[in-house]
Amino acid sequence: MSTATFLKSANPILSRLNRRYLATKFWQGYLQTFVHPPERLAAIPGYLHPLEARFLFWLAGKVPENGLALEVGSYKGKSSAYLAAGLTSAARLACVDTWRNDAMPYDAPSDVMPEFLHNVGEYRNKIETHQGTSVEIAAGWSRPLDLLFIDGDHSYEGCRTDMQAWLDFVRPGGWIAFHDSSQVGVERAISERFPASQRKSEMKAWTIFAAIKR
């Protein structure tokens, strides 16, 4: 293949990559400039980059009045607090977790529910807790969701299971977001269970990928 032929075939790919890169940089700049969650939430322990925190706060603001967001994997409540803080006054957040550190690779198993409740204390009127595995809670679920944030087991099997359990509850036009979306297992699960044909308005901030369900 000649150099000219290679460049001609590569140009569309490079163009898409450049557009994606520029869109991501613009979006990150927007979050840093215009999205301002309460600063005190940064002190809550957890694995959340500041850009991710802003993104979750922004996503929660897209939940309509009287709408419902659901988080799979709440740990000590850092992401939960940012989500709850961003909700309108009548919207609610459902947190699903065992609160036993089952999916935390860097922490020993322990009961973190008391710490979670303390950390989200000022938003308890917006938060409902559902203690159990994702599959257990989903089996008895019936309410539609406007935002789903999956941050549980990051293995392929774990993320796929969470998606199978919850994706059908998300309304068309609702948002679906994933933490650590570039991890191999999570990325594979997204490509299989939430492919490009089923989503629009894709956005990414640090490791959180989110899109609107068609």
Sequence and secondary structure as in RCSB ss.txt:
>XXXX:A:sequence
MSTATFLKSANPILSRLNRRYLATKFWQGYLQTFVHPPERLAAIPGYLHPLEARFLFWLAGKVPENGLALEVGSY
KGKSSAYLAAGLTSAARLACVDTWRNDAMPYDAPSDVMPEFLHNVGEYRNKIETHQGTSVEIAAGWSRPLDLLFI
DGDHSYEGCRTDMQAWLDFVRPGGWIAFHDSSQVGVERAISERFPASQRKSEMKAWTIFAAIKR
>XXXX:A:secstr
  HHHHHHHHHHHHHHHHHHHHHHHHHHHHHHHH    GGGGGS SS  HHHHHHHHHHHTTS TT EEEEE  T
TSHHHHHHHHHS TT EEEEEE SS TT TTS     HHHHHHHTGGGTTTEEEEES HHHHHHT    EEEEEE
 S  SHHHHHHHHHHHGGGEEEEEEEEETTTTSHHHHHHHHHHS GGGEEEEEEETTEEEEEE 
